Amino acid sequence: QVQLVESGGGLVQPGGSLRLSCAASGFTFSHYAMSWYRQAPGKERELVAAITVAGGRTNYADSVKGRFTISRNNAKNTVDLQMNSLKPEDTAVYYCNARHYYDRTLVPYWGQGTQVTVSS
């Protein structure tokens, strides 16, 4: 069956770094654009970063641009999010998302989420 499993979340001080990873299985990974979303308490889910099927293009939310980097490895079926210079407002549950690039009517896949807490 389809699985997206996030890892790497945790507690970090402001200015620190974390690297999130998402391991995918059960579908043709190279046909899916991958994204990271996050949701903080009381706020709507927001797109953090996205990457195209071959990794040729990336997009970032303005709030994380220059601090976060998304990457993918199609041989390993993984997508990572390197987060640097973390701020308290980055605190949220981070979700891995997979969307079929060639048939955008298909329901996307979601991981279970991993908690990131930025606090002193």
N, C-alpha and C positions, 0 to 999 in steps of 0.2 A: 504494500500500500504506500501511498504518498506520505512522506515525512519531511518536515523541515524542523531541525533541532538547533536552537540557538544556545550559545555558551559564551562565557567570558564576562558576564555582568558581575557587579559587585559594588563595594563602597570605595570611593576615592575622594581625595581632598581636592578643592578647587585648584586648578592649574595642572592637575595630574592627567594621566592617560589611561585608557583602557582599549583593548582590542576585542571586539565581538566577532564571533564566527557563527556561520549557519551552515550546517551539513544537510544536503538534500539527497533524497532517494525516492525511487518509485515513479519517476517520470523522466522525460528527456530534457535534462537540465539545460543543454545548449540551445534549446528552442524557447527558453523563458528569459525575459527580462527580470532582473532581480532588484529588490528595493529593501531599504530599511525604513520602517515607520516607528514612531514613538507616541505614547500616550501618557500624560501626566494626570494625576487626580484632578478632576474638575475641568479638564481641558479636552478638546477634541483630538482625535488621532491625526497626526500630521506626517507628511512625507519628509524624511530626513535626507535620504540619498537614493539614487537610482543608477543602474548601470545596464547597458544594452547587452544583447545576447553574446557578443564576442568581446565585450569590454572596451569597445571603441569610443563610446560616449558615456559621460557621467553627468548627473545633475545633482545639485545640492540645494537644500533650503538656505535662504540668505543667512539665517541665524547660525549656521554651522560652516558656511563656506570659509575655506582657509584653515579650518581646524580639524575637520573630519575628512577621511578618504575612504571611498568604497572601492573594492577590488573583487575580482572573481577568478576562480581557477576551474575551467570547464573539465579538465582532466580529473580533478578531485571532487567535482560537484560541490564546491564550497563558495561562499561569498562572505567577505569580511568587511568590518567597519572599524577602521582605526580612528580613535577619538583622542585628540590632544587638546590641551588647554581647556580642560573641562570647567564648566561653570555650574553653579547651583541650578540654574534654569534648564540644564540638560537632564536633570533628574526625571526619570520616566521609565516605563516598561517599553523595551525595544523589541519590535517584531520583525521577523524576516518574511518577505512577501515574494511570491513568484507569479508572474503573469505571462501567459503565452504570447509570444511576440507576433505570431503569424495568424492566430485566431483570437482576437481580443474580446470575443463574446464569451469565451470560456471563463468559468469561475476561477478566480485566483486562489492560490494556496497560501496558507498562513502558518507560521510557527506558533509555539506556545508562549513565547515572550521570555525575556530575561530582564531582571531589574537592574537598573543603573542608578546609583545614588551618589550625588556629588555634595559633600558636606564636610565642614570642619569638625 
